[in-house]
Amino acid sequence: MKTVTERRQRARAVLEGRACVHPASVHDPLSARIAEELGFELGMFAGSTASLAILGAPDHILITLTEFAQQCRRITRAGSLPLVVDADHGYGNALNVQRTVEECEVAGIAAMSIEDTELPRPYGAPRPRLISLEEGVGKMRAAVAAKADRSLCIFARTGAMNVTSKEDCLARIKAYNGTGTDGIFLTGVTTRDELDAAAEVAKQPLILGTLSPEIADRDYLASRGVRIALQGHAPSQAAAQAIHATLKALRDGVSPSALTGLPEQGAMARWTREEPYSAAMKDYLG
């Protein structure tokens, strides 16, 4: 098991490198262990997958900070995969953001993003809205100030490219450059023109939350300073589909011995760490 600081240093090494990596979308201890076994450099725990894992609900900012931090801790204690998390709007104003950083840091994460979306969505708002640039700067500065471990990475996240305009997005990137954050997390960037413009003004590594076919080439992304690029959250959806298919087969009368799609022999033992648990039982329980 790597220490929390070692994991954060591994995340920083990705930011300081020259390549663009795709993190594994994880939502619980088993998915994180599988991602680690497959060699992923980073795990990504998003607000949307958190809502699914904790409440079985869509991403409408319904979970609490406590619930989110607890799930982060369950994931980080399961292995050594450096975990990047999307902490949404920090669960409130700048002071709430500081509490969010404190709780997530104690939970063992390696990096986290705070976004400038106005959340939860206000009454009567037909589409997402952003907080003011000034408030956004305050939130990012507060997040950085709240860190106890300087190796923890903080990303300033904005969806301005899609929500407001390219000009507003560039203005926010420029402002967030001076807040002490370790990266700029962008959503809604779909064209090379948009990414080129963002890369020109960003003085920090870029993290992309969305990938369109036009910008999905990793060499191109790396050349524009993108160090982390998400590929969606298919694993949690695939897990839900697998559960549905298995339960449906059993409900339809399929014998358990005839089920398909189950893990290969020995996989569950690896993922649940059966061997070290058995050794501990022998050593300590007689």
C-alpha positions in Angstrom: 0.0 0.0 0.0 1.3 3.4 -1.0 1.0 6.2 1.6 -1.4 9.1 0.8 1.5 11.5 0.2 3.0 9.0 -2.3 -0.3 8.8 -4.2 -0.5 12.5 -4.3 3.0 12.7 -5.6 2.1 10.2 -8.4 -0.8 12.4 -9.4 1.5 15.4 -9.5 3.9 13.4 -11.7 1.1 13.0 -14.2 0.5 16.8 -14.2 4.2 17.5 -14.6 4.6 14.9 -17.3 4.3 15.3 -21.1 1.6 12.7 -21.8 -2.2 12.8 -21.5 -3.7 9.9 -19.5 -7.2 8.6 -19.3 -8.2 7.9 -15.7 -10.4 4.9 -14.7 -13.9 5.9 -13.7 -14.4 4.2 -10.3 -17.2 4.2 -7.8 -16.4 1.7 -5.1 -13.5 -0.3 -3.6 -13.8 -3.2 -6.1 -13.9 -1.0 -9.1 -10.8 0.9 -7.8 -8.9 -2.4 -7.2 -9.8 -3.6 -10.7 -8.5 -0.3 -12.2 -5.3 -0.6 -10.2 -4.8 -4.2 -11.3 -5.2 -3.1 -14.9 -2.5 -0.4 -14.5 -4.4 2.8 -14.6 -2.4 5.8 -13.4 -5.4 7.5 -11.8 -8.9 6.8 -10.6 -11.7 9.2 -11.1 -14.7 9.5 -8.7 -17.2 11.9 -10.2 -20.2 13.6 -8.7 -22.5 11.7 -11.0 -21.1 8.3 -10.2 -21.2 9.2 -6.5 -24.9 10.0 -6.7 -25.5 6.6 -8.4 -23.4 4.7 -5.9 -24.7 6.4 -2.8 -28.3 7.2 -3.7 -29.1 5.4 -6.9 -30.1 8.9 -8.1 -29.3 11.2 -11.1 -26.7 13.9 -10.7 -28.8 16.6 -9.1 -26.5 17.5 -6.2 -28.6 15.4 -3.7 -25.8 13.7 -1.8 -24.1 15.4 1.2 -20.5 16.2 1.8 -20.4 13.6 4.5 -21.7 10.9 2.2 -19.3 11.9 -0.6 -16.2 12.0 1.7 -17.2 8.6 3.3 -17.3 7.0 -0.2 -14.0 8.6 -1.1 -12.5 7.0 2.0 -14.0 3.6 1.2 -12.3 3.8 -2.2 -8.9 5.1 -1.1 -8.5 2.6 1.7 -9.0 -0.3 -0.8 -5.7 0.1 -2.6 -3.0 2.5 -3.8 -4.7 4.0 -6.8 -4.4 7.8 -6.7 -7.9 9.1 -6.6 -9.1 12.3 -8.4 -12.5 13.4 -7.3 -15.1 15.9 -8.6 -16.3 17.8 -5.5 -18.8 19.7 -7.5 -19.3 23.3 -6.1 -17.8 22.4 -2.8 -21.2 22.0 -1.2 -21.8 25.7 -0.7 -19.9 29.0 -0.5 -16.1 29.5 -0.1 -16.2 28.5 3.6 -18.1 25.3 2.6 -15.4 24.7 0.0 -12.8 24.8 2.7 -14.7 22.2 4.7 -15.0 20.1 1.6 -11.2 20.2 1.0 -10.5 19.3 4.6 -12.9 16.3 4.6 -11.7 15.0 1.2 -8.1 15.4 2.1 -8.6 13.4 5.3 -10.3 10.8 3.2 -7.1 10.2 1.3 -7.8 11.6 -2.1 -4.9 12.7 -4.4 -6.6 15.5 -6.3 -10.0 17.3 -6.4 -11.8 19.8 -8.5 -14.1 22.7 -7.4 -16.4 24.1 -10.0 -18.0 27.5 -10.6 -21.4 26.3 -11.5 -24.3 27.7 -9.5 -25.4 24.5 -7.6 -28.0 23.3 -6.8 -29.8 24.8 -9.7 -31.9 27.7 -8.6 -35.7 27.7 -9.0 -36.8 28.8 -12.4 -33.3 28.4 -14.0 -33.9 26.7 -17.4 -30.3 25.7 -17.8 -27.0 25.6 -15.8 -25.7 29.0 -14.6 -22.3 30.0 -13.3 -21.4 32.0 -10.2 -19.7 35.3 -10.8 -16.0 35.4 -11.7 -15.2 37.1 -8.4 -17.0 34.4 -6.4 -15.3 31.7 -8.4 -11.9 33.2 -7.7 -12.8 33.3 -4.0 -13.8 29.7 -4.0 -10.5 28.6 -5.7 -8.4 30.6 -3.3 -10.3 29.3 -0.3 -9.8 25.7 -1.6 -6.0 26.2 -1.9 -5.7 27.8 1.5 -7.6 24.9 3.1 -5.0 22.3 2.2 -3.0 20.8 5.0 -0.9 18.6 2.7 0.7 20.8 0.0 1.0 17.7 -2.2 -2.8 17.6 -2.6 -3.8 18.9 -6.0 -6.7 21.3 -6.5 -8.2 21.9 -9.9 -10.3 25.0 -10.8 -13.2 23.7 -12.8 -15.4 25.6 -15.2 -18.0 24.7 -17.8 -18.1 28.3 -19.2 -17.1 27.2 -22.7 -20.5 25.5 -23.0 -22.6 27.5 -20.5 -21.7 31.1 -21.3 -19.1 31.8 -24.0 -15.6 31.1 -25.1 -14.6 34.7 -24.1 -16.0 34.1 -20.6 -14.2 30.8 -20.3 -10.9 32.3 -21.3 -11.4 35.1 -18.8 -12.1 32.6 -16.0 -9.0 30.6 -16.9 -6.9 33.7 -16.7 -8.4 34.6 -13.4 -8.0 31.1 -12.0 -4.4 31.0 -13.1 -3.6 33.3 -10.2 -5.4 31.5 -7.4 -2.7 28.9 -6.6 -4.6 25.9 -8.1 -2.7 23.1 -9.7 -4.7 22.7 -12.9 -7.7 23.9 -14.9 -10.5 21.4 -15.3 -12.7 22.2 -18.4 -16.0 20.8 -19.4 -17.9 21.5 -22.6 -14.8 21.9 -24.8 -15.7 20.1 -28.1 -13.6 21.7 -30.9 -9.9 22.2 -31.5 -10.4 25.9 -31.8 -11.8 26.0 -28.3 -9.1 23.9 -26.8 -6.3 25.8 -28.6 -7.7 29.0 -27.2 -7.9 27.6 -23.7 -4.4 26.2 -23.9 -3.0 29.5 -25.1 -4.1 31.3 -21.9 -3.8 28.5 -19.3 -0.6 28.6 -17.2 -1.4 25.3 -15.6 -2.0 21.7 -16.8 -5.4 21.1 -18.3 -8.0 18.5 -17.3 -10.8 17.7 -19.7 -14.1 16.4 -18.5 -15.6 15.8 -22.0 -14.0 14.4 -25.2 -15.6 14.9 -28.6 -14.3 13.0 -31.6 -12.6 16.2 -32.9 -10.3 16.5 -29.9 -9.9 12.9 -28.7 -6.4 12.3 -30.1 -4.1 11.9 -27.1 -1.0 13.2 -28.9 -2.9 16.3 -29.8 -4.3 16.7 -26.3 -0.8 16.3 -24.8 0.5 19.0 -27.1 -2.1 21.4 -25.8 -1.1 20.8 -22.1 -3.9 18.3 -21.4 -2.6 15.9 -18.8 -5.9 14.2 -17.8 -8.8 13.5 -20.1 -11.9 11.7 -18.9 -13.7 9.1 -21.1 -17.1 9.2 -19.4 -18.3 6.8 -16.7 -19.2 3.6 -18.6 -17.9 1.2 -15.9 -20.7 2.1 -13.4 -23.3 1.8 -16.2 -21.8 -1.5 -17.3 -22.0 -2.8 -13.7 -25.7 -1.8 -13.5 -26.4 -3.6 -16.8 -24.5 -6.8 -15.6 -26.5 -6.9 -12.4 -29.8 -6.4 -14.4 -28.8 -9.2 -16.8 -27.9 -11.6 -14.1 -30.9 -11.0 -12.0 -33.2 -11.2 -15.0 -31.7 -14.5 -16.0 -32.2 -15.9 -12.5 -35.8 -14.6 -12.5 -36.4 -16.2 -15.8 -35.3 -19.6 -14.5 -31.7 -19.8 -15.6 -29.7 -22.1 -13.3 -26.9 -20.3 -11.3 -24.5 -22.8 -12.8 -25.5 -21.7 -16.3 -25.1 -18.0 -15.9 -22.7 -16.2 -18.2 -20.6 -13.0 -17.7 -19.3 -13.9 -14.3 -15.7 -13.2 -13.2 -13.1 -15.7 -14.2 -11.9 -18.2 -11.5 -9.8 -16.5 -8.9 -10.7 -12.9 -9.9 -13.0 -12.3 -6.9 -10.4 -13.6 -4.6 -7.8 -11.1 -6.0 -10.2 -8.2 -5.9 -11.3 -8.9 -2.4 -7.8 -9.5 -1.1 -8.6 -13.0 0.1 -5.0 -14.1 0.4 -3.8 -11.4 2.9 -7.0 -11.8 4.9 -6.5 -15.5 5.1 -2.9 -15.0 6.2 -4.0 -12.6 8.9 -6.6 -15.0 10.2 -3.9 -17.7 10.4 -1.4 -15.4 12.2 -3.8 -13.7 14.6 -6.8 -16.1 15.1 -4.9 -19.3 15.3 
